[in-house]
Amino acid sequence: MSTPPHLFTPWQLGALQLPNRITIAPMCQYSAVDGNATDWHLIHLGHLALSGAALLTLEATAVSPEGRISAQDLGLYSDDNEAALARVLAAVRAYSPMKLAVQLAHAGRKGSSRAPWEGGSQVRPDEPGGWSTVAPSAVPHAADERPPVALDRRGLDQVREDFAAAARRAARLGFDGIEVHAAHGYLLHQFLSPLANHRDDDYGGSLENRMRFPIEVFDAVRDNFPSERPVWMRISATDWVPDGWDIEGTVALSKALAARGCAAIHVTTGGVSPQQAIKLGPGYQVPYAQRVKAEVGLPTIAVGLITEAAQAEAIIANGEADAVSLARAMLYDPRWPWHAAATLGASVSAPKQYWRSQPREFKNLFDGLQFGQR
């Protein structure tokens, strides 16, 4: 038997056994009602769950109403949210063996926003669908936006408990893992970055202090989710702004998280400032994942303009990351793992109802293929 391509070898995320190195990144859909998953989520997630990827992480799921990015964001802060998501997950699981995780998030000062196709601008509290946002400091994301309310001790305690409560709901829903969102300029990233965090208490100033609240939130999630299921964090490795959060801080945070039982680091970049100057290119964020992997020893998940099978294979083969995460590329081609397997000479899981789609030049593209027709 020939050795499978590196991209299609099994790997372990904490105690979670995954059949290949392809994961689907969280992608906001701005299609919930009062935080409740809708039929759109059933169609969207069901579609992606047939792709053959090893792991699907649901979009940024708010731990409180004010933690949503937009009024249309998915939430996991109420019994109604939990029931609506349970309906969707039951349908998805009925037809797909794919592992499912949820990304727990709080938008902080980037909350109360319009959907991207409506411009993405801030919705002010006196406008329909708007609310007052919170953040480490009363510093707006953009100069023309309404400043957030700086979290006091009581507010910090509430946010931490909101994450813990959402983790308990995620456990009841049977999620295989949780990703804590500390990237893309949302609340936990705001605490990490000196561009957003101007506090002079135990949660601001030094690197140790700026890391304190994100670590406390991670601990709260880890303590309220079954120990046999992994919890990991998504981190922006750089703000792409001088004097902002950087890779050195990311390595330090990752080491602290490793000591607390973090299963992996999902490495992305940017999002905390409109002043960011991102240097785009194929796999432009992969070197950050490689450095975290090398210096921390935790498994890393690389993301960002990974679009081709050969490119993804090289990332894994060269030890730059343990897995790749696809977002827009998966929306554009929801059968990306099938096509990658065909290109690289591997096999992949597919529903029996689709087995007859296997091109004639491939004999064993789909795992367990046994298909006959009279």
KETIDO-46289 format. One line per 3 residues: their letters; for each residue x, y, z of C-alpha. Coordinates in Angstrom, 1 decimal, decimal comma. Example, Ala and Ser with C-alpha at 12.3 -4.5 7.8 and 13.67 -1.06 7.14 Angstrom:
residues 2
AS = 12,3/-4,5/7,8 | 13,7/-1,1/7,1
END
This chain:
residues 374
MST = 0,0/0,0/0,0 | 1,4/3,4/-1,0 | 1,9/6,1/1,7
PPH = -0,9/8,6/1,6 | -0,1/12,3/1,0 | 0,7/14,2/4,2
LFT = -2,5/16,3/3,9 | -4,5/13,1/4,2 | -2,7/11,5/7,1
PWQ = -4,5/11,2/10,5 | -3,7/13,6/13,3 | -4,8/14,3/16,9
LGA = -6,2/17,5/18,3 | -6,1/16,9/22,0 | -7,9/13,5/22,3
LQL = -9,8/14,1/19,1 | -8,8/11,7/16,3 | -9,1/13,3/12,9
PNR = -8,7/11,5/9,6 | -7,0/14,2/7,6 | -5,4/17,7/8,0
ITI = -8,1/19,7/6,4 | -10,3/21,9/8,6 | -13,1/24,4/7,7
APM = -12,5/27,8/9,4 | -15,3/29,7/11,2 | -17,2/31,9/8,7
CQY = -19,9/34,4/9,9 | -23,1/34,0/8,1 | -25,0/37,0/9,5
SAV = -28,2/35,0/9,1 | -29,4/34,3/12,7 | -32,5/35,7/14,4
DGN = -32,0/36,9/18,0 | -28,9/34,6/18,0 | -30,9/31,6/16,9
ATD = -29,6/29,4/14,0 | -32,0/29,3/11,1 | -32,7/27,1/8,1
WHL = -29,8/28,9/6,4 | -27,4/27,4/8,9 | -28,9/23,9/8,4
IHL = -28,3/24,2/4,6 | -24,9/25,9/4,9 | -23,5/23,6/7,6
GHL = -25,0/20,5/6,0 | -23,5/21,4/2,7 | -20,0/21,9/4,2
ALS = -20,3/18,7/6,3 | -20,4/16,6/3,2 | -17,0/18,0/2,0
GAA = -14,7/15,3/3,4 | -12,8/17,8/5,6 | -11,9/16,4/9,1
LLT = -13,3/19,2/11,2 | -15,9/22,0/10,8 | -15,8/24,9/13,2
LEA = -19,0/26,9/13,4 | -18,9/30,7/12,9 | -18,1/33,2/15,7
TAV = -20,9/32,4/18,2 | -21,5/35,1/20,6 | -21,6/34,4/24,4
SPE = -24,0/37,3/25,0 | -26,3/39,6/23,0 | -23,9/42,5/23,2
GRI = -21,1/40,2/22,2 | -22,5/39,8/18,7 | -20,8/41,4/15,8
SAQ = -24,1/42,2/14,2 | -27,8/41,7/15,2 | -27,8/38,8/12,8
DLG = -25,0/36,9/14,5 | -25,3/33,4/15,9 | -25,4/33,2/19,7
LYS = -25,2/30,6/22,4 | -26,4/32,6/25,4 | -30,0/31,5/25,8
DDN = -32,1/28,4/25,9 | -33,7/29,4/22,6 | -30,2/29,7/21,0
EAA = -29,3/26,2/22,3 | -32,5/24,6/21,1 | -32,3/26,2/17,6
LAR = -28,7/25,0/17,2 | -29,6/21,5/18,5 | -32,1/21,2/15,6
VLA = -29,4/22,1/13,1 | -26,7/19,9/14,6 | -29,0/16,9/14,7
AVR = -29,7/17,1/11,0 | -26,1/17,6/10,1 | -24,9/14,7/12,3
AYS = -27,5/12,4/10,8 | -25,7/12,4/7,4 | -22,1/13,3/8,2
PMK = -19,4/11,8/10,4 | -17,4/15,1/10,4 | -16,3/16,4/13,8
LAV = -18,0/19,7/14,8 | -16,6/22,5/16,9 | -17,9/25,9/17,8
QLA = -16,0/29,2/18,0 | -17,0/31,1/21,1 | -16,6/34,8/20,7
HAG = -17,3/38,3/22,0 | -17,0/41,2/19,5 | -16,2/43,9/22,0
RKG = -15,9/47,3/20,4 | -16,5/45,8/16,9 | -20,0/44,8/17,9
SSR = -23,2/46,5/16,9 | -22,2/46,4/13,2 | -24,0/46,0/9,9
APW = -23,6/42,9/7,9 | -20,7/43,1/5,3 | -23,1/43,3/2,4
EGG = -24,7/46,3/4,1 | -21,3/48,1/4,5 | -20,2/46,7/7,8
SQV = -20,3/50,1/9,5 | -21,2/50,6/13,2 | -24,9/50,8/14,2
RPD = -25,2/53,4/16,9 | -27,2/52,6/20,1 | -30,0/55,0/19,1
EPG = -30,4/53,2/15,7 | -32,6/50,1/15,2 | -30,6/47,0/15,9
GWS = -27,8/48,9/17,7 | -26,4/48,7/21,2 | -23,6/50,1/23,4
TVA = -20,4/48,1/23,0 | -17,8/47,2/25,6 | -14,0/47,0/25,4
PSA = -10,8/47,0/27,5 | -10,7/50,8/27,1 | -13,0/53,6/25,8
VPH = -11,1/53,6/22,5 | -13,2/53,2/19,3 | -12,2/50,9/16,5
AAD = -12,3/53,7/14,0 | -12,1/57,4/14,7 | -15,6/58,2/13,5
ERP = -17,2/55,5/15,7 | -18,9/55,8/19,0 | -16,4/54,8/21,8
PVA = -17,1/51,6/23,7 | -17,6/51,4/27,4 | -14,5/50,3/29,3
LDR = -15,2/47,1/31,2 | -15,0/47,4/35,0 | -14,4/44,6/37,4
RGL = -18,0/43,6/37,4 | -18,1/43,7/33,6 | -15,0/41,5/33,4
DQV = -16,6/38,9/35,7 | -19,7/38,9/33,6 | -17,9/38,3/30,3
RED = -15,9/35,5/31,9 | -19,1/33,9/33,2 | -20,7/34,3/29,8
FAA = -17,9/32,3/28,1 | -18,2/29,7/30,9 | -22,0/29,4/30,4
AAR = -21,6/29,1/26,6 | -19,1/26,4/27,1 | -21,6/24,5/29,2
RAA = -24,2/24,8/26,5 | -21,6/23,7/23,9 | -21,0/20,6/26,0
RLG = -24,7/19,8/26,2 | -24,9/20,2/22,4 | -22,2/17,5/22,0
FDG = -19,7/19,7/20,2 | -16,4/17,8/19,7 | -14,3/20,9/20,6
IEV = -14,3/24,6/21,3 | -12,2/27,3/19,7 | -11,9/30,5/21,8
HAA = -11,8/33,6/19,5 | -8,9/35,9/20,4 | -8,3/37,2/16,9
HGY = -9,5/39,6/14,2 | -9,9/42,6/16,5 | -12,6/41,2/18,7
LLH = -12,7/41,5/22,5 | -10,0/39,1/23,6 | -7,7/40,5/20,9
QFL = -8,5/44,0/22,1 | -7,1/43,1/25,5 | -3,9/41,7/23,9
SPL = -3,2/44,7/21,7 | -1,7/47,9/23,1 | -3,6/49,7/20,2
ANH = -6,9/48,9/21,9 | -5,9/48,3/25,5 | -4,9/51,5/27,4
RDD = -5,7/50,2/30,9 | -3,5/51,0/33,9 | -4,8/48,1/36,1
DYG = -3,9/44,4/36,3 | -5,4/43,9/32,8 | -3,3/46,5/30,9
GSL = 0,2/47,9/30,3 | 2,7/45,0/30,4 | 2,5/41,9/28,2
ENR = 1,7/39,8/31,2 | -1,2/42,0/32,2 | -2,6/42,3/28,6
MRF = -2,6/38,5/28,4 | -4,3/38,1/31,7 | -8,0/38,3/30,7
PIE = -7,8/36,2/27,6 | -6,1/33,5/29,7 | -8,8/33,8/32,4
VFD = -11,4/33,3/29,7 | -9,6/30,3/28,3 | -9,5/28,8/31,8
AVR = -13,2/29,4/32,3 | -14,0/27,7/29,0 | -11,6/24,8/29,7
DNF = -13,0/24,3/33,2 | -16,6/24,2/31,9 | -16,1/21,8/29,0
PSE = -15,5/18,1/29,3 | -11,8/17,4/29,9 | -11,7/14,7/27,1
RPV = -12,7/17,2/24,5 | -10,2/19,8/23,2 | -10,3/23,5/23,6
WMR = -8,0/25,7/21,6 | -7,6/29,4/20,7 | -7,5/31,4/17,5
ISA = -4,9/34,2/17,7 | -4,0/37,1/15,4 | -0,2/36,8/15,3
TDW = 0,3/40,4/14,3 | -1,7/43,6/14,1 | 0,2/44,7/11,0
VPD = 0,5/48,1/12,7 | 3,7/49,4/14,3 | 3,8/49,1/18,1
GWD = 0,8/46,7/18,0 | 0,4/43,0/19,0 | 3,1/40,9/17,4
IEG = 4,5/37,5/16,9 | 6,6/37,7/20,1 | 3,5/38,2/22,1
TVA = 1,7/35,4/20,3 | 4,5/33,0/21,2 | 4,4/34,1/24,8
LSK = 0,6/33,7/25,0 | 0,8/30,3/23,3 | 3,3/29,1/25,8
ALA = 1,0/30,2/28,7 | -1,9/28,5/27,0 | 0,0/25,3/26,5
ARG = 0,7/25,1/30,2 | -3,1/25,3/30,8 | -4,1/22,5/28,5
CAA = -4,7/24,3/25,2 | -4,9/21,7/22,4 | -3,7/23,9/19,5
IHV = -3,3/27,4/18,2 | -5,2/28,5/15,1 | -2,9/31,2/13,7
TTG = -4,3/34,1/11,8 | -3,5/37,9/11,7 | -4,9/41,4/11,8
GVS = -8,3/42,9/12,5 | -7,8/45,2/15,4 | -7,1/48,5/13,5
PQQ = -8,2/50,1/10,3 | -4,5/51,2/10,0 | -3,3/47,7/9,3
AIK = -1,1/47,2/6,3 | -1,4/43,5/5,4 | 1,1/42,0/3,0
LGP = -1,1/39,6/1,1 | 0,1/36,6/-0,9 | -0,5/32,9/-1,1
GYQ = -0,1/31,4/2,4 | 1,0/34,8/3,8 | 0,1/33,8/7,4
VPY = 1,8/30,4/7,4 | 5,2/31,6/8,6 | 3,5/32,7/11,9
AQR = 2,0/29,3/12,4 | 5,4/27,7/11,7 | 7,1/29,9/14,3
VKA = 4,4/29,1/17,0 | 4,8/25,4/16,2 | 8,6/25,5/16,4
EVG = 8,8/27,6/19,6 | 5,8/26,4/21,5 | 5,4/22,8/20,5
LPT = 1,6/22,9/20,3 | -0,1/21,8/17,1 | -0,8/24,7/14,9
IAV = -3,5/25,3/12,3 | -2,5/27,6/9,4 | -5,0/29,7/7,5
GLI = -5,0/32,5/4,9 | -4,9/32,3/1,1 | -4,4/28,5/1,1
TEA = -6,2/27,6/-2,1 | -4,3/24,8/-3,9 | -3,9/21,1/-3,0
AQA = -0,1/21,1/-3,7 | 0,3/24,2/-1,5 | -1,6/22,6/1,4
EAI = 0,4/19,4/1,0 | 3,7/21,3/1,1 | 2,7/23,1/4,3
IAN = 2,1/19,8/6,1 | 5,0/18,0/4,5 | 7,4/20,7/5,4
GEA = 6,3/20,8/9,0 | 5,1/24,4/8,8 | 1,8/23,5/10,5
DAV = -0,2/20,5/11,6 | -3,3/21,3/9,7 | -4,7/23,8/7,2
SLA = -7,9/25,8/7,6 | -9,9/26,9/4,6 | -12,6/29,6/4,6
RAM = -13,4/31,4/1,3 | -11,8/28,7/-0,7 | -14,3/26,2/0,8
LYD = -17,2/28,4/0,1 | -16,1/28,7/-3,5 | -15,5/25,0/-3,8
PRW = -17,4/23,0/-1,1 | -15,8/19,8/-2,5 | -12,3/21,1/-2,1
PWH = -11,1/18,1/-0,1 | -12,5/15,7/-2,8 | -10,6/17,6/-5,5
AAA = -7,4/17,7/-3,3 | -7,6/14,0/-2,7 | -8,0/13,4/-6,5
TLG = -5,0/15,7/-7,2 | -2,8/14,1/-4,6 | -3,8/10,5/-5,0
ASV = -5,6/10,1/-1,7 | -9,0/8,9/-0,6 | -11,6/10,9/1,3
SAP = -15,0/10,4/3,0 | -18,1/11,1/1,0 | -21,8/10,2/1,4
KQY = -22,9/7,1/-0,4 | -25,5/9,1/-2,2 | -22,7/10,9/-4,0
WRS = -20,4/7,9/-4,8 | -21,5/7,7/-8,4 | -20,0/11,1/-9,0
QPR = -16,5/9,7/-8,8 | -14,7/10,3/-12,1 | -13,9/7,2/-14,1
EFK = -10,2/7,8/-13,9 | -10,2/7,4/-10,1 | -10,9/4,0/-8,6
NLF = -10,6/4,6/-4,9 | -11,3/8,3/-4,4 | -14,1/7,8/-1,9
DGL = -13,5/5,7/1,3 | -15,5/2,5/1,3 | -16,8/2,9/-2,3
QFG = -19,0/0,0/-3,3 | -21,3/1,1/-6,0 | -23,2/-1,0/-8,6
QR = -26,0/-0,2/-10,9 | -28,2/-2,6/-12,9
END
